[in-house]
């Protein structure tokens, strides 16, 4: 199915405004995404990608042991709340965002890639399984920061006709919203995924 991602010149929010992997609120999330640029702003509008293999590998052995076997609950509440309110919810209001959720799925925090055999972090989650949102926040914020550090990321500069194909099982991405007053039109297709390999 083709998804049209169209940010008009007067729009304040952009699609993909936070670090994330696509469709983690689904039981079987997408394997990857293909994005094609149709209209791009004269400057800005880049997409950042962060390597989640390295995010995991650069953790201490103690942290890796603690995360092994840990599962997290993913939902679409933060997305739905942002769209309804027209602004990104501030930190400290995660419980309120969870109240907007309509879909949930539980995934391993550390996922073994079925083809490479390497382990990667899977962040952008609501809370850890069997923990409250408040209890989960300190560790989640640490992992969010660690998994999106500049040294893990690359910047993709779009031109008309550019195509990006990324693996949602091993990276996060973020669309920069730095082109006010200009249009950015993209077409996206997602590749069907498979259930995660148990660690």
Secondary structure, 3 states (H helix, E strand, C coil): CEEEEEECCCCCCCCCCCCECCCCCCCCCCCEEEEEEEECCCCCCCEEEEEHHHHHHCCCHHHHHHHCCCEEEEECHHHHHHHHHCCCCCCCCHHHHHCCCCCEEEEECEEECCCCCCEEECCCCCEECCCCHHHHHHHHHHHHHHHCCHHHEEEECCCCCCEEEEECCCEEEEECCCCCCCCEEEEEEEECCCCCECC
